[in-house]
Amino acid sequence: MSWLVVLLASIGAALILGALTFVSALIGGLITAMIVLMCGPLIDRIVGRRRQHSA
């Protein structure tokens, strides 16, 4: 009986750690996407200047 409790506790702990990892990665990707979207006009200006100088 005790090995069953240990097994189920281990599975539960692994699932919780997996969920925390997934949520952390999801939030990190979301924040990175928000930064890229907010910097879009700045990046467009820099790329536009480089294209004008090279042409």
N, C-alpha and C positions, 0 to 999 in steps of 0.2 A: 504493500500500500504506500509506503513512504517513497519508493522509487517512482511511483506514478505522480505523486505530488511534486517531486523534484523535476520530473520530466515536463509536467505541465507548467511549472514555474519557469523553467528554462525557456520553453517555447514562448510563454507570455513576455518574458524579459527581452527575448530576441525580437519579437514583433514590436514591442514598444521602442526599442532602439532603432529598428528599421524605419518605423514611422517618424521618429525624430530626425533621422538622417534625411528622409525624403522631404519632410517639411522644411528643414534647413536649406536643402538644395533648391527647393521651389521658391522660397523667399529670396535666396541669393540671386537666382535667375530673374525673378521679378524686379528686384532692385536694380540689377544690371541693365535690364531692358528699359526701365524708367530713366536711368541716367543717359543711356544712348538716345532715347527719344527726346529728352530735354536738350541734349547737346547737338541735335540734328542741324539746326540753323547755323550754329558755329562751324560745324564740320563742312556744311555746304559753302559757307563763305571762304574757308581756307582752301577747299578744293577748287572753287571758282577762281580764286586769285592765282593758283598754280597753273590752271589751264590758260588763263589770259597771258601769263608770262611766257609759257611754252609755245604759244601759237604765233 
